[in-house]
Amino acid sequence: MKQNIPTKLEADVICAIASETPMISKLILDQFKNRVIVENKVFPSGFYIKYEIKDNIPPIDDTESKVLGNVGAKIPDLKYGMGFALFMKDGYISSLEGYTYNEEPLPADLQKYELYYL
């Protein structure tokens, strides 16, 4: 069964991660608003979304590659919840990964969740 990642979950996770990085929060959100999804894969225990950022959006000054993600989610039907990682490359957000803990199967309904900081 093909499954699409709810845009609301994706947006809420990005906003939560951005709020944990106040020095670059606005830049992350600007890039997210100007993203193009070039790949969207769903796996049995998670998902992967690859982004490209429109040309007119400046990079974040810190151009080293890094991973941000101090955010988790409590989700019905998942005993251990989910974790998230936002990957940055060359000053741009490049992908978002969501994963279940202990390789629990990703539930069909990801509309109900409660985000928290790790």
C-alpha positions in Angstrom: 0.0 0.0 0.0 1.4 3.4 -1.0 1.4 6.0 1.7 2.0 9.7 1.5 3.6 11.6 4.4 1.1 14.2 5.8 2.3 17.7 5.0 1.2 18.8 8.4 3.5 16.4 10.2 6.4 17.4 7.9 5.8 21.1 8.5 5.3 20.7 12.3 8.6 18.7 12.6 10.5 21.3 10.6 9.1 24.1 12.7 9.9 22.3 15.9 13.5 21.6 14.7 13.9 25.3 13.6 12.7 26.6 17.0 15.6 24.6 18.6 18.1 26.6 16.5 17.1 30.2 17.0 20.2 31.7 15.3 19.1 30.1 12.0 15.4 29.4 12.6 14.1 32.0 10.1 16.5 30.8 7.4 15.4 27.1 7.9 11.8 28.1 7.6 12.4 30.3 4.6 14.1 27.4 2.8 11.3 25.0 3.8 8.7 27.4 2.4 10.6 27.4 -0.9 11.4 23.7 -1.1 10.7 21.4 -4.0 10.2 17.8 -3.0 12.3 15.7 -5.5 12.0 12.4 -3.7 9.4 11.0 -1.2 9.9 7.4 -0.1 8.0 5.5 2.5 9.5 2.4 4.2 8.0 -0.1 6.6 9.4 1.8 9.6 9.9 5.3 8.3 10.0 7.9 5.5 12.5 9.9 3.6 11.8 13.3 1.8 14.5 14.8 -0.3 14.4 18.6 -1.1 15.8 21.1 -3.5 15.6 24.7 -2.6 14.6 27.3 -5.2 17.6 29.3 -6.6 16.6 32.7 -5.2 16.9 31.5 -1.5 20.2 32.2 0.1 22.1 29.5 2.0 22.6 29.5 5.7 26.0 31.0 6.4 27.2 27.8 8.1 27.8 25.7 5.0 29.1 22.6 6.6 26.9 19.5 6.4 25.0 18.7 9.6 22.1 16.9 11.0 19.5 18.6 13.2 16.7 16.8 15.0 16.1 17.0 18.7 12.4 16.2 18.1 10.3 13.1 18.6 6.6 12.2 18.3 4.2 10.2 20.3 1.9 8.5 17.8 -1.1 6.2 18.6 -0.3 2.6 17.5 3.5 3.1 18.1 4.8 1.9 21.4 8.0 3.9 21.2 7.0 6.8 18.9 9.1 8.3 16.1 12.3 10.3 15.7 13.2 12.8 13.0 16.4 14.1 11.4 16.8 17.1 9.2 19.9 16.9 7.0 21.6 20.1 5.8 24.2 20.2 3.0 26.1 23.2 1.7 23.9 25.6 3.7 20.6 24.2 2.6 18.1 21.8 4.0 18.4 18.7 1.9 16.2 16.0 3.4 14.0 15.0 6.3 13.9 11.5 7.7 11.3 10.1 10.0 11.8 6.7 11.7 10.2 4.5 14.2 12.1 3.1 17.1 12.7 -0.6 17.3 11.7 -0.9 13.7 8.0 -0.8 14.6 5.8 -0.7 11.4 4.8 2.8 10.4 1.1 3.2 11.0 -1.2 4.0 8.1 -2.6 7.1 10.0 0.0 9.7 10.9 -2.6 12.5 11.4 -2.6 12.2 15.2 0.7 12.9 17.0 2.2 14.9 19.8 5.7 16.3 19.2 8.2 16.6 22.0 11.8 17.6 22.4 14.4 14.9 23.3 
